[in-house]
Amino acid sequence: MSSLGLKLDRSPFAAGLAAQITKTVDTWSPSAVDAIPLGLALPDFQFAGADRPECAFDGCTAGWSRLWKRRARPMFEGVWGCSRVCIRALVEASVKREMEGSDGADVAEAHHHRVPLGLVLLAQGLVTHEQLQAALQAQKNAGRGRIGEWLVEAAGVSETKITRGLGMQWHCPVLGLTAFDAKRMALALPLELRTLCRVAPLRVAGGRILYLAFDETVDSAAAFALERMSGLKVESGVLPGAEFARAVASLDAASTVDCRQFDVADREGLADRVVDALVKLQPVASKMVRLRDRYWLRLWLERGAVGRNGMLPTTGEDVVDILLRVRRTGR
């Protein structure tokens, strides 16, 4: 028997071969692999070392059985779990982080204390007092709509002035549709989240900055969630209403990532869904972020699905989005 536990032929050739393999295994070094004759090679786990991830769960009890498992999948937030138990522990930590983090209430509070758009426009001389009063009265009579829309419709204020005022109100730039890439940007986030947050991703500049456009309210929570998911720096700005509408129509017409939506009962149900997706789909990369009451899980199923710019997909193939929402009961 050799040190590998193999029963070998006793012929001179086989004996010499066994001795050479045994010597190579016992005195392994990176260059020694080339010394194994006849195309033989050591088992992958013997020399992969730093190139293969270790189980990220500190309480893992799998022991030596981890060595035989495929370590490229499933990957969750940059780490690997060697079993369903370990994956569950990693997911529960992520769920806890997202649930105990901000749900956007701080953003809404900041918006509550902003100077109203009408006063910004009035202070900058972009509208007159009479125009503002006419728009406010029209808004009150209709019982709907935003002041910017009524300033355009009832008071004849140009859309350009409204957009300039929004930029001042939110301390952000006024954007345009130059280099807008609807086909690619439609893959940035699910349609449901785009609609929920009234956001339109426009383009990636310099390979590292993702520009997001909003039509009236800049949603900082949406920008932060997309920054975490994409791995790109996000710059937010406002877009004139007509241009925003055109951008949204183009994005809606483009192909998107397959998106599946589920309601779950509680934190345990949320973790169950995420673990099930990871175990079943075996992604090479995945991330989860919270945006308002949605938990957005994105899974990249093949390495080719990850684009050159951050983690933005280059195609809708081999990428899956899962939106999860915890049902609120007793209210």
N, C-alpha and C positions, 0 to 999 in steps of 0.2 A: 504494500500500500504506500502511496506517495503522501507527502504532507498535505495534499489537496483532498485526500480521502478517496482517490480513484484507484481501482484495480487495473493495473497495467499489464500489457503483454510482456513476457520475459525475454523476447528476442533482443539481441544486442542493440538494434536500432531503437526499439521502444524503450529499453532501459536507459540509453543515452539521452533520448528525448525527455523522459521523465525527470532525469537528473538535472537537465538544463532548465526545465520549467520550474522545478522545485527551487533551484538556486536563484532563479530570477524573482520568484515570489518572495523568498526569504530575504532577499537583499534588494528590494525594489527601489528604484529611483526613476524619475521621469524619463530618462533616456534608456532605461533598461527594458521598457516595453518593446522597443525595436529589436531586442535580442532574442525574443521568442520566435522559434522557427516555424516554417510552414504556415504562416498566416495566423497562428494562434494568438489570442489576446486574453488578458486578464478580465474577469467580470467587471462590468462598468463601475460598481460601487467601490471597487478596490482602489481606484485612482482618481475618481471624479473630484472628491474632496471639496475644495472651496467653490468649484463650479456648480455644485448641486446644493440646493437649499436644505437647511435643517428644519425640522418641525418647530414652528414658532410658539407652540403652546408650552409654557414652562412646566405644566403638570403632566406632560406626556409620559405615558408608561409603556409605550409600544416596544421599547428596547430594540434588539437586533432586527426585529421584523421590519423596521423602517428602511433598512438598507436595501430591501428587495423591491420597494415600491417606486413607482414612477414619480419623480419629484418635480416634473415640469408642470403638473396639473393636479388639482385645481389651485390656482393662485388667487389669493384674496388680499387686496390692498398691499401688494408687494411681498406677501409671505405665504408660506406653504404649511398646510396641516396634513399630517400623515394618515389620519383616520377621521371618520365622521365625528367622533367624540372631540378630537382636537379642533376640527373645523368649526364645530358648534361653539367651542369656547372662544375662538377668535371672533366669530360672528356676534356672540353675545356681548363681547367687549365693544365692538363697533356699534351695535344697537344702543347700548348704554350711553356711549359717547354722543350719538346723534339725538337720542331722546332727552338727554340732560342738557344739551346745548341750546342755543337760541333757535326759536321757531319763526323768527322774523318780527316778533313783537317789538324789539328794540328799534327796528327799521320803521315800523308804523309809528312809534312814539316820536322818532326824529322827524318824520313827515308831519306829524300833528303840530310840531312847534316851528315849522318853516313859515316864512313870510308868504302869505297868499299870493298867487300869481298875479291877480289883479292889482294888488298894491305894488308889486315889483314893476309891472308894466307902467303904472301911473308914476312911480318915483323916477323911472328912467325916461319919462316923457314919450313913451311908445304908444300910449293911449291917453285920451282926454278923460276928464271926470264924467262928462256926459256919455261918452262911449261905454265907460265901465258901468255906469248906472243903468244904461239901456240893456247891457248884457246880463246884469244881475237880475233885472226885472223879468227879462225873457226866460232866464233859467228858473226863476221862482214860479212863473206862470206855467211853465211846462212840467215842472217837478222832476226834471231829469237833466242829464248832460253835464258836461264840464265847462267851466267858465271860459276856457280857451276856445271851445267850439262855439259858444254863444257870442263871444267877441267877434269872431269871424262872420257868423251868420247874421246876427242882429245888429252889430255895430259897424260892420264893414272894415274891421281891422285886418290887415294882411297876415297871412299865415307865417310869413317870414318874421314879422315882429313878435308873434306869439312864441315862435321857436326860440328867438333870441332871449325873450323873457324867461322861458323855461331853463335855458342854459344858465342864466344868472341865478335863478331860483335854486337850482341843483348844483351850481358850481361845477359844471361839466361842459364839454365842447358840443357844438352843433355839428353833427355828422352829415355826410352825404352818401349817395349810392355809388360813388366811384369805386371800381374794383369789387363791387358786390358780387359774390359767387353763390347764388341760390342753391345750386346743385350740391355743393360741398357743405354749405352752412346748414342745410336742412338736416344734416347728420349730427349736428352739434348737440342737440338735446331733443327730447320727445315733443311732438306737436302739443300734447296735453300741457306740458310745462310752459311752452312758448305762449300758449293761449292764456294760461293761468296768470302769468306774469307780464303779459303784453310786451314781450321782448322779441327783437329780431337780430340774430347774429349776422354780421355783415361780411367780415373778412378777417384773415390773419395777416398781419404786417410783420415783415422782418423775420418770419418764422417763429415768432414767440409772443406776439401781442394779438389777442382776440378782441375785436371791437364789437360791442353790443349796443344796439339802438333801442331807445324807449320813446314812446310818442308823447307822454306827459309826465308820468311818475317814474322816476328812476328807482328800480327795485334793487337795492344793494344786496339783499339776501340772495336774489337770483344770480347776480354777478359773482358773488362769493362761491356759491354752489358750483357754478360752471367753471370757475377758476380751479377749484379743487378737483373737479372731475376731469377737466381737460389737461391740467398741468401747465396751462399757459397763463400769462399775465393778462388780466381782463381790464379793458378800458371801456367805461360806459359813457354814453352821450345821448343826446336827443336828436330826433329826426323829424323834419316837418311832416305834418299829418298826412298829406297826400303821398309823399314818398314812403312813409311808414306803411301805408295801406298797400302800395305797390310791392314793397319788399315782402310783406306778409303773404300777399297773393302768390308771389313767386315761390316762396318757401313752402306754402301749402301744396303747390302743384308739383313739387319735387319729391323724389323718392326718399323715404326716411328709414331709420333703423326699426326693425321689428320690435314693437312694444306690447308688452302684456301687462294687464292691470288686475290687481287683486285687493280685496278688502280682507283684513285679518282682525281677529277679536282682541288681541292684546300683544304685549311684548313677546310672549312665548310664540304666538302664532307668526309674528314678524320674523323672528329668528328661524323658525321652522321653514318658512318659505325661502329664505335666503340660503339656508343650508341645503335644502332640496335642489335648488337651482345650481348651486356649486357642484354638488355631487353628481347630478344628472348631466350637466352640460360640460363639466371639466374645462373651465376657461383657462387660458394661459395668462390672463390678467382680468381683474375685476375690481370695482370700487363701489362704495355706497355713500351717498350724501343725502341730507334732508333738505327739502325745500318746502316751507310752510308745513302742510299736513301730509306731504308725500315723502316717501322714502324711495329714492331713485337708485336702483342697482343696475349698473352697466357691466356686461360681460363680453370680453373679447375672446372668441373661440379659437382663433388662429393668429399666429404672430403677424401674418401679412395684413391683418385687419387693422393694425395700429399704424397710423399715418406717420409722416415725417415731422409733423408739427405737434409736439406734445402727444396727447392720447386721442386726438381727434381722428375718427375713422376716415379712411379714404373711400370706403364703399359701405353700403348697408349690409353686405354679405358678411357672415361670420361675426356679427355683433348682435347682441340681444339686450334690450332695455326692459326692465321690470319695474313697474310703479306699484308701490304698496301703500295702503292707507289703513291706519288703525281705526276701527269703528268706535265712535264715542257712544257710550251707553249711559243710561241713567240721567239724561239731560233732556 
